[in-house]
Amino acid sequence: MKHDAKLTGMVVYPNDPEYQVARMNWNPFTNSFPVVFVFAQNTEDVANAVKWARVNKVPIRMRSGRHALAKDFSQTDGGIVIDTSHMRNVTLDKRNGIAKVQAGIRVGQLVRMLAKEGFLAPFGDSSTVGIGGISTGGGITAIQRTAGLISDNILAATIVDAYGDVLQVNEYENSDLLWAIRGGGGGNFGIITSYTFRIRTAPCKVGIYQVIWPWNQLDEVIDVWQRWSPGVDERLGTILEVYSKTNGLLRSQGIFLGPAAELEELITPLIEVGSPIKVFVDEVTLSDAIDFWAPNEPLFDDQYSTWSSTWVEKTLPEVGIKAIRSFLENATGSESNFFFLNSGGAMNRVSSQDTAFFWRKTKYYMEWDASWTKDCETQININLVEQTRIKLQPYTIGSYVNVPDLNIRNYGQEYYGENFARLRKVKEKYDPENVFNFVQSIPPAHHVCDHRDNN
């Protein structure tokens, strides 16, 4: 290796005792064998690592929460992984409703900390996801209909670019890059070391609910949920989860930024469908609601998983629901499931061109996950996820870049819609040599697309 540039921070090589833990990710299917890990302690460590990688011609991967769902996104064999998970400082400006957040903090830790200070920030259903990765891909959350996507709340960022230079990004400086990181996917334009987010005053009390049904009622429950959830009060974020037939769980839950009495009335259509086994409604503090929605969980899972995702602009017909049932009957893993989250409200009031996140006219989002434990089951599950995507394609649109699917060939269009061409121009400006390059990265505008990055 050349030594014109020096690695700083906590550096872990394959012979070091920390290496095996360093290469573990939440989804073990994504684990690989990088040549070195740099656990950055500050922005300078990140800049030094980029410069070192350039000098030594080593592929770069960046990581904050270890939650990448597909191979090659946050680490790769023979690459350098620049990990920001030790950088977790949060500076709160209460008067202006602004939080400056280093990229290594996990979402659960961040939103719990803000809730204690009386502030609300968007959060998803997993506590251990890193804020660094989820934010640039859009960041769908339980309260997106009130607060918008996580990316809609990015006011500024500090980014290390492809040359190892530190850029300040806001509406006055590098404003095209600000546009791009609001939905343009992680790892494409640089390594973000901190974000400045808009935050909101938290409500004193919020309503939460959970309804569970017998698994075999999934057809009617999905149909009622999909017709009800997109038009319900904007203060209500609701999900529906249907696990594999093997698991047998069918449930909906939600967070309502208002009183439980109102919530109870709003979920009447759900309670009236089928024959619920359990109906639970409560009024709690925001902190308790976060614990309910995104409970603390282990950092690593022991099951391999593969995903796909899409958006729904028109109600799914019976044949679409049949495809979902077929997936869940054939998926044998106990964690395999279909997940639905309602769109609308603040999320859909932003124009598709105002930020890089394009999918602004949807009724709801859905993703499906096949899990397994034995190597011999890998291809069966990958095929099952892909066959289901093909079956649903006539009734759905696009895909969510934070839930990448390596079977999608035309991924630029699927993830970014009509914003892909503009994103390629931003890439050309800030990373013309395509230094930040991975299996589904955005190519610079001059770059000749191959079958994987067709636009």
Secondary structure as UniProt FT lines:
FT   STRAND          10..12
FT   TURN            14..15
FT   TURN            17..18
FT   HELIX           19..22
FT   HELIX           28..30
FT   STRAND          36..39
FT   HELIX           43..56
FT   STRAND          60..63
FT   TURN            71..72
FT   TURN            77..78
FT   STRAND          80..83
FT   TURN            85..86
FT   STRAND          90..93
FT   TURN            94..97
FT   STRAND          98..102
FT   TURN            103..104
FT   HELIX           107..116
FT   TURN            117..118
FT   STRAND          119..120
FT   TURN            127..128
FT   HELIX           131..136
FT   TURN            142..143
FT   HELIX           144..147
FT   HELIX           151..153
FT   STRAND          154..160
FT   TURN            162..163
FT   STRAND          166..169
FT   HELIX           175..181
FT   TURN            182..183
FT   TURN            186..187
FT   STRAND          191..198
FT   STRAND          200..201
FT   STRAND          206..213
FT   HELIX           215..217
FT   HELIX           218..228
FT   HELIX           229..231
FT   TURN            234..235
FT   STRAND          236..243
FT   TURN            245..247
FT   STRAND          250..256
FT   HELIX           260..266
FT   HELIX           268..271
FT   STRAND          278..284
FT   HELIX           286..293
FT   STRAND          304..312
FT   HELIX           318..330
FT   TURN            334..335
FT   STRAND          337..342
FT   HELIX           346..349
FT   TURN            352..354
FT   STRAND          364..372
FT   HELIX           375..377
FT   HELIX           378..392
FT   HELIX           393..395
FT   TURN            401..402
FT   TURN            406..407
FT   HELIX           411..416
FT   HELIX           417..419
FT   HELIX           420..430
FT   TURN            432..433
FT   TURN            439..440
FT   TURN            445..446
FT   TURN            451..452
//
